[in-house]
Amino acid sequence: MHGVGGFLGMILTGVFAGAAVNGVSGLIAGNIHQLNVEFVAALSAIAWAATGTALVGWLIHITIGLRISDELETEGLDIGLHGESAWDNGAMPEPSAAFPADPL
């Protein structure tokens, strides 16, 4: 939601910009250059966010891992990590692990 709204807002700034407000007119006033500036800025913001997200994901992957063990995934995180269930479904099995498995 925030990404789409921000992208659309940046693009529409290049369309509706008024010289009386910021000294630069937009596409409606015949200035296509400002629309191009806003489009490049929007694409740069997407690239920055994607790069940062990939970097954080990679750092998490090499330190603590992104996945849990297959056994813990099958059993469920509520039971496997916390020893409790969010819903009362009858008997609860004992937790199988205190921490997620090693990433490798």
Secondary structure, 3 states (H helix, E strand, C coil): CHHHHHHHHHHHHHHHCCHHHHCCCCHHHCCHHHHHHHHHHHHHHHHHHHHHHHHHHHHHHHHCCCCCCHHHHHHCHHHHHHCCCCCCCCCCCCCCCCCCCCCC
